Amino acid sequence: MIILNKKVFFVSLGCDKNLVDSEVMLGILADNSFSITADETEADVIVVNTCSFIHDAKEESIETILEMAEHKKTGKCKALIVTGCLSERYKDELFTELPEIDGAIGTSNYDEILEVINQALENGRCSSFSDINYSPDLKSKRMVSPTTAFAYLKIAEGCNNNCTYCIIPKLRGVYRSRKLEDLILEAEQLVEMGKKEIILVAQDTTKYGMDLYGKRMLPKLLKQLAEVEGLEWIRLLYCYPEDITDELINTIKTEKKVLPYIDIPIQHINNRILNNMARLSNRATIENVINKLRNEIPDICIRSTLIVGFPGETEEEYIELRDFVEKTKLNRLGVFTYSLEEGTPAAEMDMQIQEDVKKKRQEEIMIIQQEISFQNNEALIGKSIDVIVEGYLPEEEVYCGRSYMDAPNVDGMVFFKSSFELLTGQIINVEIVQAQEYDLIGEAGE
């Protein structure tokens, strides 16, 4: 089947790291005569880049695949391609369980998206799966959204931590750092595309370089990124507490482009639960690193994530976690209920917690955190902060943006009026006049 001027529609589900893979695949297709469409009814090819991290993500992926498959009946779609973690996780059953699929690609094969699409169009059903520890050597530029001021920079693939609740190492392989010079080149390309903020991501950013260079190289990477002309903000996500070194803290403190913001996924605070999760940190390590960050960088914004309802979590252990949240007052917090994932050690553990108990614990902590967030925001009224412009809402006649305290999609926003026109990516000083639980209201300075 030969289709000239092929149109492709992309759906990217799951995490920011998956989004980077989608942008790479879009870049490959754009370099090879595909046009990208935002209208799935016009697409000759639909690609769904799936997530399978937890049960809800798996369900969303399957529902999206079935929804997109309808366009093979009602639209122009000739091939439905599935990529990403769901594809990798269920590669043996995929075509049997979802016969609507025409092509499938594993997590380490996204560089073969062009070949799989062409084979699916010409010869019917096909797939490409290889060693999950393979790292593609990519030459195409990513295709990133032109409507945002930021882009993610994936500095490593895979994970060696092997937490007992997590399926990622089985889907993404061992930890593999990318070469420092390749990351700098990609950052320069992203800035050329208009990006003002680069957000560093990996399953664990603090282990960057250990496999490739034999030592932690995140501080050096941050310093070299800070030299990229035109780059304004550098944000750091997914830093494991046991690997947050004095050198890293000092780099965040002294490099002006590196925002005083850090994401530390601690997951719990009780030592027995942390041990059963196979986490490498304990309560003392976590509290020490939080105290050190706050002492060295007084305006640091600390984000974290927690899991409640891990197998065997007693009421007392949960209360210890809840009290920690109340006392520590983390700036940003996400709380997730434990998701039983087949193929993980935690799935085989005794004393699985009932869903209603998990949900109750999650809601209790989030109510506490909501009040902490509101108090923090209230303290900003009357102060001026720098905000990176993300867009304009014509119906409300306000601009929206983010402060250094706000990562995209997970934190709050700043909504503000301006007497002069602003462009996406501009960094503007905004006086805060009103606080909400998670968002701020302000007015742009002259």
DRENDO-1510 file (C-alpha; in Angstrom, 1 decimal, always signed):
<recs>
REC; n; res; u; v; w
REC; 1; MET; +0.0; +0.0; +0.0 .
REC; 2; ILE; +1.6; +3.3; -1.1 .
REC; 3; ILE; +0.3; +6.4; +0.5 .
REC; 4; LEU; +1.8; +9.7; -0.6 .
REC; 5; ASN; +2.0; +12.6; +1.8 .
REC; 6; LYS; +1.2; +10.3; +4.7 .
REC; 7; LYS; -0.4; +11.9; +7.8 .
REC; 8; VAL; +0.3; +10.6; +11.3 .
REC; 9; PHE; -1.6; +11.3; +14.5 .
REC; 10; PHE; +0.2; +10.7; +17.8 .
REC; 11; VAL; -1.1; +10.0; +21.3 .
REC; 12; SER; +1.5; +10.1; +24.1 .
REC; 13; LEU; +0.4; +8.7; +27.4 .
REC; 14; GLY; +2.1; +8.4; +30.8 .
REC; 15; CYS; +5.2; +10.2; +32.0 .
REC; 16; ASP; +7.4; +13.0; +30.8 .
REC; 17; LYS; +10.1; +10.4; +29.8 .
REC; 18; ASN; +7.5; +8.7; +27.5 .
REC; 19; LEU; +6.8; +12.1; +26.0 .
REC; 20; VAL; +10.4; +12.5; +25.0 .
REC; 21; ASP; +10.3; +9.2; +23.2 .
REC; 22; SER; +7.2; +10.4; +21.4 .
REC; 23; GLU; +8.9; +13.6; +20.4 .
REC; 24; VAL; +11.9; +11.6; +19.0 .
REC; 25; MET; +9.6; +9.4; +17.0 .
REC; 26; LEU; +7.7; +12.4; +15.6 .
REC; 27; GLY; +11.1; +13.9; +14.6 .
REC; 28; ILE; +12.0; +10.7; +12.7 .
REC; 29; LEU; +8.7; +10.7; +10.9 .
REC; 30; ALA; +8.9; +14.4; +10.0 .
REC; 31; ASP; +12.3; +13.8; +8.5 .
REC; 32; ASN; +10.9; +11.1; +6.3 .
REC; 33; SER; +8.0; +12.9; +4.5 .
REC; 34; PHE; +5.3; +12.3; +7.1 .
REC; 35; SER; +3.1; +15.3; +8.0 .
REC; 36; ILE; +1.9; +15.5; +11.6 .
REC; 37; THR; -1.8; +16.1; +12.1 .
REC; 38; ALA; -3.8; +17.1; +15.2 .
REC; 39; ASP; -6.9; +15.6; +13.7 .
REC; 40; GLU; -7.1; +11.8; +14.2 .
REC; 41; THR; -9.9; +11.5; +11.6 .
REC; 42; GLU; -7.5; +12.8; +8.9 .
REC; 43; ALA; -4.6; +10.4; +9.8 .
REC; 44; ASP; -3.4; +7.6; +7.7 .
REC; 45; VAL; -1.4; +6.3; +10.6 .
REC; 46; ILE; -2.2; +6.5; +14.4 .
REC; 47; VAL; +0.5; +5.9; +16.9 .
REC; 48; VAL; -0.3; +5.3; +20.6 .
REC; 49; ASN; +2.7; +5.6; +22.9 .
REC; 50; THR; +1.5; +3.7; +26.0 .
REC; 51; CYS; +2.1; +3.6; +29.7 .
REC; 52; SER; +1.9; +0.5; +31.9 .
REC; 53; PHE; +3.4; +1.7; +35.2 .
REC; 54; ILE; +0.3; +1.1; +37.3 .
REC; 55; HIS; -3.1; -0.5; +36.7 .
REC; 56; ASP; -4.9; +2.8; +36.0 .
REC; 57; ALA; -2.3; +3.7; +33.3 .
REC; 58; LYS; -2.7; +0.3; +31.7 .
REC; 59; GLU; -6.4; +0.7; +31.6 .
REC; 60; GLU; -6.1; +4.2; +30.0 .
REC; 61; SER; -3.7; +2.8; +27.4 .
REC; 62; ILE; -6.1; +0.0; +26.4 .
REC; 63; GLU; -9.1; +2.3; +26.3 .
REC; 64; THR; -7.1; +4.8; +24.1 .
REC; 65; ILE; -6.0; +2.0; +21.7 .
REC; 66; LEU; -9.6; +0.8; +21.3 .
REC; 67; GLU; -10.8; +4.4; +20.8 .
REC; 68; MET; -8.2; +5.1; +18.1 .
REC; 69; ALA; -9.0; +1.7; +16.4 .
REC; 70; GLU; -12.5; +3.1; +15.6 .
REC; 71; HIS; -10.9; +5.5; +13.1 .
REC; 72; LYS; -9.9; +2.4; +11.0 .
REC; 73; LYS; -13.7; +2.1; +10.5 .
REC; 74; THR; -14.8; +5.7; +10.4 .
REC; 75; GLY; -11.7; +7.7; +9.3 .
REC; 76; LYS; -8.8; +7.4; +7.0 .
REC; 77; CYS; -6.6; +5.3; +9.3 .
REC; 78; LYS; -4.8; +2.4; +7.6 .
REC; 79; ALA; -2.5; +1.4; +10.4 .
REC; 80; LEU; -2.6; +1.6; +14.2 .
REC; 81; ILE; +0.8; +1.3; +15.9 .
REC; 82; VAL; +1.3; +0.7; +19.6 .
REC; 83; THR; +4.6; +1.6; +21.3 .
REC; 84; GLY; +5.9; +2.1; +24.8 .
REC; 85; CYS; +5.6; +0.2; +28.1 .
REC; 86; LEU; +2.3; -1.6; +27.5 .
REC; 87; SER; +3.6; -2.9; +24.2 .
REC; 88; GLU; +6.8; -4.1; +25.9 .
REC; 89; ARG; +5.0; -5.6; +28.9 .
REC; 90; TYR; +2.5; -7.6; +26.9 .
REC; 91; LYS; +4.4; -8.2; +23.7 .
REC; 92; ASP; +3.5; -11.9; +23.6 .
REC; 93; GLU; -0.3; -11.3; +24.0 .
REC; 94; LEU; -0.7; -8.0; +22.3 .
REC; 95; PHE; -1.9; -9.0; +18.9 .
REC; 96; THR; -4.1; -11.7; +20.3 .
REC; 97; GLU; -5.8; -9.5; +22.9 .
REC; 98; LEU; -6.0; -6.5; +20.7 .
REC; 99; PRO; -6.4; -7.6; +17.1 .
REC; 100; GLU; -7.1; -4.0; +16.0 .
REC; 101; ILE; -3.3; -3.3; +16.3 .
REC; 102; ASP; -1.3; -3.4; +13.0 .
REC; 103; GLY; +2.2; -2.7; +14.5 .
REC; 104; ALA; +4.0; -2.8; +17.8 .
REC; 105; ILE; +7.3; -1.5; +19.1 .
REC; 106; GLY; +9.2; -2.2; +22.3 .
REC; 107; THR; +10.6; +0.5; +24.6 .
REC; 108; SER; +14.1; +0.2; +23.1 .
REC; 109; ASN; +12.9; +0.2; +19.5 .
REC; 110; TYR; +11.4; +3.6; +19.0 .
REC; 111; ASP; +14.1; +4.4; +16.5 .
REC; 112; GLU; +12.4; +1.8; +14.2 .
REC; 113; ILE; +9.1; +3.6; +14.1 .
REC; 114; LEU; +9.5; +4.5; +10.4 .
REC; 115; GLU; +10.2; +0.9; +9.3 .
REC; 116; VAL; +7.3; -0.6; +11.4 .
REC; 117; ILE; +4.8; +1.9; +10.0 .
REC; 118; ASN; +5.9; +1.3; +6.4 .
REC; 119; GLN; +5.8; -2.5; +6.9 .
REC; 120; ALA; +2.3; -2.2; +8.5 .
REC; 121; LEU; +1.1; -0.2; +5.5 .
REC; 122; GLU; +2.6; -2.4; +2.9 .
REC; 123; ASN; +2.5; -5.9; +4.4 .
REC; 124; GLY; +0.1; -5.9; +7.3 .
REC; 125; ARG; +0.8; -6.7; +10.9 .
REC; 126; CYS; +4.4; -6.4; +12.1 .
REC; 127; SER; +6.4; -5.7; +15.2 .
REC; 128; SER; +9.9; -4.9; +16.5 .
REC; 129; PHE; +11.2; -5.9; +19.9 .
REC; 130; SER; +14.8; -6.3; +21.0 .
REC; 131; ASP; +17.0; -6.3; +24.1 .
REC; 132; ILE; +15.5; -3.7; +26.5 .
REC; 133; ASN; +19.0; -2.7; +27.4 .
REC; 134; TYR; +19.7; -1.4; +23.9 .
REC; 135; SER; +20.0; +2.3; +23.5 .
REC; 136; PRO; +19.2; +3.8; +20.1 .
REC; 137; ASP; +21.8; +6.2; +18.6 .
REC; 138; LEU; +19.4; +8.9; +17.3 .
REC; 139; LYS; +20.3; +11.6; +14.8 .
REC; 140; SER; +16.9; +13.1; +14.1 .
REC; 141; LYS; +15.9; +16.3; +16.0 .
REC; 142; ARG; +12.9; +15.9; +18.4 .
REC; 143; MET; +9.7; +17.5; +17.4 .
REC; 144; VAL; +8.5; +19.4; +20.4 .
REC; 145; SER; +5.3; +21.4; +21.0 .
REC; 146; PRO; +5.7; +25.0; +19.8 .
REC; 147; THR; +3.2; +26.2; +22.4 .
REC; 148; THR; +5.2; +25.6; +25.6 .
REC; 149; ALA; +8.2; +27.4; +27.1 .
REC; 150; PHE; +9.8; +24.2; +28.3 .
REC; 151; ALA; +11.1; +20.8; +27.1 .
REC; 152; TYR; +12.2; +17.7; +29.0 .
REC; 153; LEU; +15.8; +16.4; +28.6 .
REC; 154; LYS; +16.0; +12.7; +29.3 .
REC; 155; ILE; +19.5; +12.1; +30.6 .
REC; 156; ALA; +19.3; +8.4; +31.2 .
REC; 157; GLU; +17.1; +5.4; +30.4 .
REC; 158; GLY; +16.2; +2.4; +32.6 .
REC; 159; CYS; +16.7; +1.9; +36.4 .
REC; 160; ASN; +18.9; -0.2; +38.7 .
REC; 161; ASN; +17.0; +0.5; +41.9 .
REC; 162; ASN; +14.6; -2.4; +41.7 .
REC; 163; CYS; +12.0; -1.2; +44.1 .
REC; 164; THR; +9.7; -4.0; +45.0 .
REC; 165; TYR; +6.5; -2.3; +43.8 .
REC; 166; CYS; +7.9; -1.1; +40.5 .
REC; 167; ILE; +7.8; -2.8; +37.1 .
REC; 168; ILE; +10.0; -0.2; +35.3 .
REC; 169; PRO; +13.3; -2.2; +35.3 .
REC; 170; LYS; +11.6; -5.1; +33.5 .
REC; 171; LEU; +10.2; -2.7; +30.9 .
REC; 172; ARG; +13.0; -0.2; +30.4 .
REC; 173; GLY; +16.1; -2.2; +31.3 .
REC; 174; VAL; +19.2; -1.3; +33.4 .
REC; 175; TYR; +20.3; +2.3; +34.0 .
REC; 176; ARG; +22.0; +3.7; +30.9 .
REC; 177; SER; +23.3; +7.3; +31.0 .
REC; 178; ARG; +23.5; +9.3; +27.8 .
REC; 179; LYS; +26.8; +10.9; +26.8 .
REC; 180; LEU; +27.2; +14.4; +28.2 .
REC; 181; GLU; +28.1; +15.9; +24.9 .
REC; 182; ASP; +25.0; +14.5; +23.3 .
REC; 183; LEU; +22.8; +16.1; +26.1 .
REC; 184; ILE; +24.4; +19.5; +25.6 .
REC; 185; LEU; +23.8; +19.3; +21.8 .
REC; 186; GLU; +20.2; +18.3; +22.4 .
REC; 187; ALA; +19.7; +21.2; +24.9 .
REC; 188; GLU; +21.2; +23.6; +22.3 .
REC; 189; GLN; +18.8; +22.3; +19.7 .
REC; 190; LEU; +15.8; +22.7; +22.1 .
REC; 191; VAL; +16.8; +26.3; +22.8 .
REC; 192; GLU; +17.1; +26.9; +19.0 .
REC; 193; MET; +13.4; +25.7; +18.9 .
REC; 194; GLY; +12.5; +28.5; +21.4 .
REC; 195; LYS; +12.6; +26.6; +24.7 .
REC; 196; LYS; +13.6; +28.7; +27.7 .
REC; 197; GLU; +13.4; +26.0; +30.3 .
REC; 198; ILE; +15.0; +22.6; +30.3 .
REC; 199; ILE; +13.7; +20.0; +32.7 .
REC; 200; LEU; +16.1; +17.1; +33.5 .
REC; 201; VAL; +14.4; +13.7; +33.8 .
REC; 202; ALA; +15.3; +10.0; +34.2 .
REC; 203; GLN; +14.1; +7.3; +36.5 .
REC; 204; ASP; +16.8; +8.5; +38.8 .
REC; 205; THR; +18.7; +11.7; +37.8 .
REC; 206; THR; +21.1; +11.6; +40.7 .
REC; 207; LYS; +22.8; +8.4; +39.4 .
REC; 208; TYR; +23.6; +10.1; +36.1 .
REC; 209; GLY; +27.1; +9.1; +34.9 .
REC; 210; MET; +27.8; +6.3; +37.3 .
REC; 211; ASP; +27.6; +3.6; +34.6 .
REC; 212; LEU; +29.2; +5.7; +31.8 .
REC; 213; TYR; +31.9; +7.6; +33.7 .
REC; 214; GLY; +32.3; +5.8; +37.0 .
REC; 215; LYS; +31.2; +8.7; +39.1 .
REC; 216; ARG; +28.2; +11.0; +39.6 .
REC; 217; MET; +28.2; +13.5; +36.8 .
REC; 218; LEU; +24.9; +15.4; +37.5 .
REC; 219; PRO; +26.7; +18.5; +38.9 .
REC; 220; LYS; +29.0; +18.7; +35.9 .
REC; 221; LEU; +26.1; +18.3; +33.5 .
REC; 222; LEU; +24.2; +21.1; +35.3 .
REC; 223; LYS; +27.2; +23.4; +35.0 .
REC; 224; GLN; +27.7; +22.7; +31.3 .
REC; 225; LEU; +23.9; +23.2; +30.6 .
REC; 226; ALA; +24.1; +26.6; +32.5 .
REC; 227; GLU; +26.6; +27.7; +29.8 .
REC; 228; VAL; +24.1; +27.1; +27.0 .
REC; 229; GLU; +23.3; +30.6; +25.5 .
REC; 230; GLY; +19.6; +31.4; +25.5 .
REC; 231; LEU; +18.7; +28.9; +28.1 .
REC; 232; GLU; +17.1; +30.6; +31.1 .
REC; 233; TRP; +15.9; +28.0; +33.6 .
REC; 234; ILE; +17.1; +24.5; +34.4 .
REC; 235; ARG; +14.8; +22.3; +36.6 .
REC; 236; LEU; +15.7; +19.1; +38.3 .
REC; 237; LEU; +13.3; +16.1; +38.8 .
REC; 238; TYR; +13.5; +12.7; +40.4 .
REC; 239; CYS; +16.5; +13.0; +42.7 .
REC; 240; TYR; +16.8; +10.1; +45.1 .
REC; 241; PRO; +17.7; +11.2; +48.6 .
REC; 242; GLU; +20.6; +8.9; +49.2 .
REC; 243; ASP; +22.4; +10.4; +46.2 .
REC; 244; ILE; +21.9; +14.1; +46.8 .
REC; 245; THR; +25.5; +15.1; +47.6 .
REC; 246; ASP; +27.0; +18.2; +48.9 .
REC; 247; GLU; +28.4; +18.9; +45.5 .
REC; 248; LEU; +24.9; +18.7; +43.9 .
REC; 249; ILE; +23.5; +21.0; +46.6 .
REC; 250; ASN; +26.2; +23.5; +46.1 .
REC; 251; THR; +25.6; +23.4; +42.3 .
REC; 252; ILE; +21.9; +24.2; +42.8 .
REC; 253; LYS; +22.9; +27.0; +45.2 .
REC; 254; THR; +25.5; +28.7; +43.0 .
REC; 255; GLU; +24.4; +28.2; +39.4 .
REC; 256; LYS; +21.9; +31.0; +38.7 .
REC; 257; LYS; +20.2; +29.1; +35.9 .
REC; 258; VAL; +19.6; +26.1; +38.0 .
REC; 259; LEU; +16.3; +26.7; +39.8 .
REC; 260; PRO; +16.1; +26.3; +43.6 .
REC; 261; TYR; +13.6; +23.4; +43.0 .
REC; 262; ILE; +14.2; +19.7; +43.5 .
REC; 263; ASP; +11.9; +16.6; +43.2 .
REC; 264; ILE; +12.8; +13.9; +45.8 .
REC; 265; PRO; +10.6; +10.8; +45.5 .
REC; 266; ILE; +10.8; +9.5; +49.0 .
REC; 267; GLN; +7.6; +7.2; +48.9 .
REC; 268; HIS; +7.5; +6.7; +52.6 .
REC; 269; ILE; +9.1; +7.6; +55.9 .
REC; 270; ASN; +8.8; +4.5; +58.1 .
REC; 271; ASN; +12.0; +2.5; +58.0 .
REC; 272; ARG; +10.3; -1.0; +57.9 .
REC; 273; ILE; +8.1; +0.0; +54.9 .
REC; 274; LEU; +11.1; +1.6; +53.2 .
REC; 275; ASN; +13.1; -1.6; +53.7 .
REC; 276; ASN; +10.2; -3.7; +52.3 .
REC; 277; MET; +10.0; -1.3; +49.3 .
REC; 278; ALA; +13.8; -2.0; +48.8 .
REC; 279; ARG; +14.4; +1.7; +49.0 .
REC; 280; LEU; +18.1; +2.6; +49.7 .
REC; 281; SER; +17.3; +5.5; +52.1 .
REC; 282; ASN; +15.9; +5.5; +55.6 .
REC; 283; ARG; +14.1; +8.2; +57.7 .
REC; 284; ALA; +17.3; +9.7; +58.9 .
REC; 285; THR; +18.8; +10.0; +55.4 .
REC; 286; ILE; +15.6; +11.6; +54.1 .
REC; 287; GLU; +15.3; +14.1; +57.0 .
REC; 288; ASN; +19.0; +15.0; +56.8 .
REC; 289; VAL; +18.9; +15.8; +53.1 .
REC; 290; ILE; +15.7; +17.9; +53.5 .
REC; 291; ASN; +17.3; +19.9; +56.4 .
REC; 292; LYS; +20.5; +20.3; +54.5 .
REC; 293; LEU; +18.8; +21.6; +51.4 .
REC; 294; ARG; +16.7; +24.1; +53.5 .
REC; 295; ASN; +19.7; +25.3; +55.4 .
REC; 296; GLU; +21.9; +25.8; +52.4 .
REC; 297; ILE; +19.2; +27.1; +50.0 .
REC; 298; PRO; +16.6; +28.9; +52.2 .
REC; 299; ASP; +14.2; +29.5; +49.2 .
REC; 300; ILE; +14.4; +25.9; +47.9 .
REC; 301; CYS; +11.1; +24.4; +46.8 .
REC; 302; ILE; +11.0; +20.6; +47.6 .
REC; 303; ARG; +8.5; +18.4; +45.8 .
REC; 304; SER; +8.0; +14.7; +46.7 .
REC; 305; THR; +5.8; +11.7; +46.1 .
REC; 306; LEU; +4.4; +9.2; +48.6 .
REC; 307; ILE; +2.8; +5.8; +48.4 .
REC; 308; VAL; +0.1; +4.8; +50.9 .
REC; 309; GLY; -1.3; +1.4; +51.4 .
REC; 310; PHE; +1.9; -0.6; +50.7 .
REC; 311; PRO; +1.4; -4.2; +51.7 .
REC; 312; GLY; +1.5; -4.6; +55.4 .
REC; 313; GLU; +1.4; -0.9; +56.2 .
REC; 314; THR; -0.1; -0.7; +59.7 .
REC; 315; GLU; -2.2; +2.1; +61.0 .
REC; 316; GLU; +0.7; +3.2; +63.2 .
REC; 317; GLU; +3.1; +3.3; +60.2 .
REC; 318; TYR; +0.6; +5.3; +58.2 .
REC; 319; ILE; +0.2; +7.8; +61.1 .
REC; 320; GLU; +4.0; +8.1; +61.2 .
REC; 321; LEU; +3.9; +9.1; +57.5 .
REC; 322; ARG; +1.0; +11.5; +58.0 .
REC; 323; ASP; +2.7; +13.2; +61.0 .
REC; 324; PHE; +5.9; +13.5; +58.9 .
REC; 325; VAL; +3.9; +15.4; +56.2 .
REC; 326; GLU; +2.3; +17.6; +58.8 .
REC; 327; LYS; +5.6; +18.4; +60.5 .
REC; 328; THR; +8.0; +18.7; +57.5 .
REC; 329; LYS; +5.6; +20.8; +55.3 .
REC; 330; LEU; +7.0; +19.9; +51.9 .
REC; 331; ASN; +6.3; +22.6; +49.4 .
REC; 332; ARG; +4.8; +20.2; +46.8 .
REC; 333; LEU; +3.5; +16.7; +47.3 .
REC; 334; GLY; +1.8; +14.0; +45.3 .
REC; 335; VAL; +0.2; +11.0; +47.1 .
REC; 336; PHE; -0.5; +7.7; +45.3 .
REC; 337; THR; -2.3; +4.6; +46.5 .
REC; 338; TYR; -0.2; +1.4; +46.2 .
REC; 339; SER; -1.0; -0.4; +42.9 .
REC; 340; LEU; -0.4; -4.2; +42.8 .
REC; 341; GLU; +1.6; -4.9; +39.7 .
REC; 342; GLU; +2.0; -8.5; +38.5 .
REC; 343; GLY; +5.6; -9.5; +38.2 .
REC; 344; THR; +6.8; -7.4; +41.1 .
REC; 345; PRO; +7.9; -8.8; +44.5 .
REC; 346; ALA; +5.4; -6.6; +46.4 .
REC; 347; ALA; +2.5; -8.2; +44.5 .
REC; 348; GLU; +3.4; -11.5; +46.3 .
REC; 349; MET; +3.6; -9.9; +49.8 .
REC; 350; ASP; +1.1; -10.8; +52.5 .
REC; 351; MET; -1.3; -8.3; +54.0 .
REC; 352; GLN; -2.4; -6.5; +50.9 .
REC; 353; ILE; -4.4; -3.4; +52.0 .
REC; 354; GLN; -8.0; -2.9; +51.0 .
REC; 355; GLU; -8.7; -0.2; +48.4 .
REC; 356; ASP; -11.0; +1.8; +50.6 .
REC; 357; VAL; -8.3; +2.0; +53.3 .
REC; 358; LYS; -5.7; +3.1; +50.8 .
REC; 359; LYS; -8.0; +5.8; +49.4 .
REC; 360; LYS; -8.9; +7.1; +52.9 .
REC; 361; ARG; -5.2; +7.4; +53.7 .
REC; 362; GLN; -4.4; +9.2; +50.5 .
REC; 363; GLU; -7.3; +11.7; +51.0 .
REC; 364; GLU; -6.3; +12.4; +54.6 .
REC; 365; ILE; -2.7; +13.3; +53.6 .
REC; 366; MET; -3.8; +15.4; +50.6 .
REC; 367; ILE; -6.1; +17.4; +52.8 .
REC; 368; ILE; -3.2; +18.2; +55.1 .
REC; 369; GLN; -1.0; +19.0; +52.2 .
REC; 370; GLN; -3.7; +21.3; +50.7 .
REC; 371; GLU; -3.6; +23.4; +53.8 .
REC; 372; ILE; +0.2; +23.5; +53.8 .
REC; 373; SER; +0.1; +24.6; +50.1 .
REC; 374; PHE; -2.5; +27.3; +50.8 .
REC; 375; GLN; -0.5; +28.7; +53.7 .
REC; 376; ASN; +2.7; +28.8; +51.6 .
REC; 377; ASN; +0.8; +30.6; +48.8 .
REC; 378; GLU; -0.8; +33.0; +51.2 .
REC; 379; ALA; +2.7; +34.0; +52.4 .
REC; 380; LEU; +3.5; +35.2; +48.9 .
REC; 381; ILE; +0.7; +37.8; +48.8 .
REC; 382; GLY; +2.3; +41.2; +48.3 .
REC; 383; LYS; +5.6; +39.7; +47.0 .
REC; 384; SER; +6.9; +39.8; +43.4 .
REC; 385; ILE; +8.2; +36.6; +41.8 .
REC; 386; ASP; +9.5; +35.8; +38.3 .
REC; 387; VAL; +7.1; +33.9; +36.1 .
REC; 388; ILE; +7.7; +32.2; +32.8 .
REC; 389; VAL; +4.8; +32.8; +30.5 .
REC; 390; GLU; +3.0; +29.7; +29.2 .
REC; 391; GLY; +0.0; +31.3; +27.4 .
REC; 392; TYR; -3.0; +33.6; +27.3 .
REC; 393; LEU; -6.6; +32.7; +28.3 .
REC; 394; PRO; -8.7; +35.0; +26.2 .
REC; 395; GLU; -12.0; +34.2; +28.0 .
REC; 396; GLU; -10.6; +35.2; +31.3 .
REC; 397; GLU; -8.3; +37.9; +29.8 .
REC; 398; VAL; -5.4; +36.7; +31.8 .
REC; 399; TYR; -2.0; +35.2; +31.1 .
REC; 400; CYS; -0.9; +31.9; +32.7 .
REC; 401; GLY; +2.6; +30.9; +33.7 .
REC; 402; ARG; +4.8; +29.1; +36.2 .
REC; 403; SER; +7.2; +30.3; +38.9 .
REC; 404; TYR; +10.4; +28.5; +39.8 .
REC; 405; MET; +8.3; +26.6; +42.4 .
REC; 406; ASP; +6.1; +25.0; +39.7 .
REC; 407; ALA; +7.0; +22.2; +37.4 .
REC; 408; PRO; +4.6; +21.7; +34.4 .
REC; 409; ASN; +1.6; +19.4; +34.8 .
REC; 410; VAL; +2.2; +18.5; +38.5 .
REC; 411; ASP; +2.4; +21.8; +40.3 .
REC; 412; GLY; +0.3; +25.0; +40.3 .
REC; 413; MET; +0.1; +27.9; +38.0 .
REC; 414; VAL; +0.3; +31.7; +38.2 .
REC; 415; PHE; -2.6; +33.6; +36.6 .
REC; 416; PHE; -2.0; +37.3; +36.0 .
REC; 417; LYS; -3.1; +40.3; +34.2 .
REC; 418; SER; -0.8; +42.5; +32.1 .
REC; 419; SER; -1.3; +45.9; +30.5 .
REC; 420; PHE; +1.2; +44.9; +27.7 .
REC; 421; GLU; +1.4; +42.0; +25.4 .
REC; 422; LEU; +3.6; +39.0; +26.4 .
REC; 423; LEU; +5.0; +36.1; +24.5 .
REC; 424; THR; +5.3; +32.4; +25.6 .
REC; 425; GLY; +8.7; +31.9; +27.1 .
REC; 426; GLN; +9.1; +35.5; +28.4 .
REC; 427; ILE; +10.1; +35.7; +32.1 .
REC; 428; ILE; +8.1; +38.5; +33.7 .
REC; 429; ASN; +8.0; +39.9; +37.2 .
REC; 430; VAL; +4.5; +39.4; +38.8 .
REC; 431; GLU; +3.2; +40.8; +42.0 .
REC; 432; ILE; +1.0; +38.2; +43.9 .
REC; 433; VAL; -2.4; +39.6; +45.0 .
REC; 434; GLN; -4.4; +36.5; +45.8 .
REC; 435; ALA; -3.7; +32.9; +46.9 .
REC; 436; GLN; -5.6; +29.7; +46.2 .
REC; 437; GLU; -4.8; +26.2; +47.4 .
REC; 438; TYR; -2.4; +25.5; +44.6 .
REC; 439; ASP; -2.5; +28.5; +42.2 .
REC; 440; LEU; -1.6; +32.1; +42.5 .
REC; 441; ILE; -3.2; +35.3; +41.2 .
REC; 442; GLY; -1.1; +38.3; +40.3 .
REC; 443; GLU; -0.5; +41.4; +38.2 .
REC; 444; ALA; +2.5; +41.9; +35.9 .
REC; 445; GLY; +4.9; +44.7; +36.9 .
REC; 446; GLU; +5.7; +47.5; +34.5 .
</recs>
